[in-house]
Amino acid sequence: MATINKELEAKIRSLPDKAKLELIDSILMQLDKPDTEIDRIWAEEARNRWKAYKAGKLKTVSYEQVMRKHHSRWGQKRGQADLS
């Protein structure tokens, strides 16, 4: 198996970028199979969160607060300039 993996890796490295992206997309599509139980659980969670929000039981955070936190956490680490 290791030999086959090395051969595949060598062939993939020789592909043009567009072909690599198409291959990645194909592999991900095969791995991303729908799971009705997970979908059901997330739908229930979304309904519960919406009900809690409408009832005033959830603390909300503004877009500006989220972006400020994001920039302070990731902006410096990734070398990105703060665009705000």
Summary of the structure (lengths in Angstrom):
residues: 84
radius of gyration: 21.7
end to end distance: 50.2
largest distance: 59.3
contacts: 139
relative contact order: 0.05
helix: 71%
strand: 0%
